[in-house]
Amino acid sequence: MLIAFNKPYGVLSQFTSDGSANRTLAEFRFPPRVYAIGRLDADSEGLLLLSDEAGLNTRLLDPERAHGRIYWAQVEGIPSAEALEKLARGVVVQGRQTLPCRAWMLEPQPEVPPREPPIRFRKSVPDRWIGLELVEGKNRQVRRMTAAVGHPTLRLMRVRIGQFELGDLPAGEWKELDEAARRLVFA
């Protein structure tokens, strides 16, 4: 079984509490014996896969397999072409060079549902949504990458894994993937 879940802000990518005020996956009534494939931090949103099939973590998350994941990051300021190129080449994060990726300005800027609580808004500092396609997923990598080029992430959403897109699945909802959708995940 493979499940797509639109993980809301403030939810851990695990079934047990870590002692914080964040909610866990346990409250979303998933079928028994599923586990999260990879993770999204509690303050990140979007597509999270869950499964009861052994071996999917390696198949989907090993950087050597170059399985793409697309994120939308709302960043502080308006990144220049040079900043996007730096992201694409890879930046040094915690003493390690990130793998090359795709980085681009989302045009038009996406219309996304509001987040609760909302991101901080500053009249004097504009923000923009950018897209990033990564094949690796280190802890808080996108946030650290955008900060390294001078554009801290305000809001982060994973919108695609492989060729499977989150689409209009509402936050907090999940669905079991049929065979056609599974093929898109692994494409």
C-alpha positions, -999 to 999 in steps of 0.1 A, spaced: 0 0 0 13 35 -9 -5 66 5 -1 102 -4 -8 126 25 -9 164 24 9 170 57 -2 203 74 20 227 92 27 217 128 25 179 122 55 156 128 64 130 102 61 103 129 34 85 149 48 92 183 52 125 201 86 141 206 73 160 236 66 192 216 32 208 210 33 195 174 7 169 164 16 135 151 5 113 122 -14 91 147 -44 115 146 -50 111 108 -64 75 110 -40 58 86 -42 21 81 -22 -1 105 15 -7 100 22 22 76 53 43 81 64 76 66 88 74 36 113 102 43 101 131 63 90 167 63 99 189 93 69 200 115 71 235 100 70 222 64 39 212 45 29 191 16 33 157 0 44 129 24 43 93 13 34 65 37 36 28 30 36 -7 46 61 -20 19 96 -26 30 124 -11 9 106 19 -5 127 43 16 159 32 -3 141 31 -37 128 67 -33 153 85 -11 188 73 -21 205 103 -38 223 78 -61 190 69 -77 184 106 -85 147 104 -77 135 140 -79 114 159 -54 100 194 -60 95 220 -33 80 254 -34 97 278 -10 84 312 -2 115 332 5 123 366 20 133 390 -7 134 385 -45 162 361 -55 184 373 -84 193 350 -113 227 347 -97 212 335 -64 191 309 -82 222 298 -101 241 294 -69 213 272 -55 214 251 -88 251 245 -86 249 235 -49 259 255 -18 278 246 13 255 237 41 270 227 75 304 221 59 290 199 30 283 208 -6 248 201 -17 242 182 -49 233 202 -80 196 208 -83 171 228 -104 161 262 -90 137 287 -106 113 316 -99 77 304 -99 59 324 -125 31 332 -120 34 331 -83 13 302 -69 -19 308 -51 -18 286 -20 -42 282 8 -33 304 39 -13 287 66 -24 287 103 -5 304 119 3 327 90 39 334 80 53 367 93 46 396 70 69 426 67 57 456 46 93 466 38 106 432 27 90 415 -3 88 378 -7 87 354 -36 80 317 -43 107 297 -59 108 261 -71 136 236 -62 140 201 -75 163 180 -53 175 144 -54 187 145 -18 170 155 13 192 163 43 177 177 75 163 212 68 182 213 35 160 236 15 158 261 44 196 260 49 202 264 11 180 294 7 195 311 38 230 304 24 221 326 -6 206 354 15 169 344 11 155 327 42 126 304 37 93 317 52 71 287 41 80 254 25 58 229 6 67 197 -11 45 195 -42 59 165 -62 77 132 -58 89 116 -90 62 126 -114 34 124 -88 20 158 -79 1 166 -47 -25 184 -67 -56 196 -49 -55 171 -20 -66 192 10 -42 197 39 -47 169 65 -62 145 39 -47 113 24 -55 88 -3 -42 54 -13 -25 55 -46 -38 33 -75 -14 16 -99 -12 46 -123 -4 70 -95 22 46 -81 39 45 -115 41 83 -114 58 82 -80 85 59 -93 89 76 -127 
